[in-house]
Every structure is written in structure tokens, then in C-alpha cells.
Amino acid sequence: GTGFVELAMESYLASGGTLPVELRDMVFLRPLDVPEAAPRDVETRLTPAGSDMVFEIRSACLADGREGMVLNASGTLGAVDEVADTVDICALSARCTTVLTQHNTDGFVSPQEAHLNFGPRWRVVQDAKTG
């Protein structure tokens, strides 16, 4: 899903959008399915909506022998005048007293992996704190 956020942001900035920007109402409809060693066309469409930009990210698909594009994600990007207060990371970390650690090549296994094959670079989280 973060790849869709990055595609939307880069498209927004390439079209003349500026930072800081707010991401609103993002919906993830389906993952980007890329077969092993095969390219997949992906397009990002931006449509002006007042001072905002509505985006749609679509990928190539084949259904019933016909080629087309399927909607993967959509949302709205808009410039903001003020940025929210910064977060005190040290104070936040101090409140999180439950620590989970996984220091091996497998990393944490995501529950989504029961349904999707994310590939070998997906397991990057080694430490997590909750509280």
C-alpha cells in the first residue's frame, strides 16, 4: 500500500503540487499483482477538484481474454497551510513498554502473508513497541 502512496505523491509533485500536502480519503481496493519476472503497466491519474487533486492508480489486467486497467487505489491530495505539531518520539517511545523483537532473516511475519505473496524484501520490521 505504501507504494501507492508514493506513486500518488510523486505524481502530485510532478504535476506542480507543493509540500506540505495532506492525503485524505485514500482507499486501497486491490493489491498490485505482479507475476514473477513479468512487467506490469501502472498509471496514476490526477484530476483537479477545486484546490485539491483526486488521484486514481490503475494497473493492467487481463479478464476473460480482454486487456484493460483495474482500479487499485484512489484518494485526494491537497496543499495545507500549516503543519501539525511535531511528535516527541522519545516521550512516545517511553509510553510503549511492550517490546517485540525478531532479529533473524525472517523478520516479523505479517498476517496478510496468509493471502498475499509480498516477496523477500517485505519482512523489514525487526523491533516493535506498543503501549
N, C-alpha and C positions, 0 to 999 in steps of 0.2 A: 503493500500500500504506500510506503514512503516513496517508492519510485514514481507513483502517480502524482504525489505532492510535488516532487522535484520537477517532473515534466510540466506541470501547471505553472509553477513558479518561474522556471526558465522561459517558458513561452510568454508569460506575462511581462517579464523584464525585457525580453527581446522585442516585444511589441511597443515598448516605450513606457511601461509601468515603472513605478519607482518604489523604493523602500522608505519607510516601513510599510508592510502590507498585511492585511488581515485575510485569513482564509475562513470562509463561512459555508455552512450547509454542504460540506463535502459528503458525497455518498459513494461508497465502493460497491459496485454492482457485481463484478466478477473479476477474478484474477487474470493477469496476463499470462496466458498459456503459451509457452514457447517450447515446441518439441526439441528433443535432443539434437544439437548441431544443425538447427534449421533457423533461418531468419524469420522474423515476423514484423510486418509493417505496423506502425503505430502512428496515429496522428492526434494532434491536440488542436482543438478549435476554440477560438476566443470570440465571444460576441459581446459588444458593448451593451451595458444595461445601466443607463444613467452614468454615474461616475465609476461604476464597478465594471468588472469583466466576468461574464459567465463562461466557464470552460467545460468542455467535454473531451474526454480521452477515449479514443476508439482504437480497436485493433482488428487486423484482418482475420477473417474466419471463413470456414467452408461448411455449408449446411445444405444437405440434400443436393449435393453436386454443384451448388451455386456459391460463388465468391462474393463476399461483402465485408462490411465493417460492423463490429458489435461494440456497444457502449460498455466501457469498463468502469469509468468513474466520472463524476461531474461535481461542480460546486461553483462558488463565487469568490473572486479575489477583488479586494478593494483597498485603496490607499487609506492610511489613517494619519491623523494629525499628531496624536500623542501615542507614546509607547507606554504600556503598563509598567508599574514599578518593577524593579529588578527583584529577583528572589535571592534571599540569603541562603546559599547552598549549604554552608556549614550548619546553620540552625536547622534547616530541613533534614539534613543527614543525622543530626543528633536526635531528632524525634523518631527516626526509623531504627528501632532496636532489634528487629528480627533480620538476621543476615543469612542469605542463601549463597553458597559458593559452589562452583562447579569448575575446577581447574583441570580439565583434561581436553583432549582433542574433540570430544563430542559436544561440549558446552551444554547449555540448557536445551532440553527438547521442548519445543512449543506444542501445545495441544492441537494446533492447526495442522501439524505434520501428519496427523492421522488421516487427513483429507487431501493434502496438497504436498507435492514434492518441491521444496524450495531450493534444493541444490546444496552443494557442500559449503558455500560461504554464508549460509543463513545463521548458523549457530555461533554467534559472536558474543553473546552475553555470558560472562563468567561470574559476575557478582551482582546480587540484587539485595536491596534493603527495603523493608516495609515497616510501616508503623502508623 
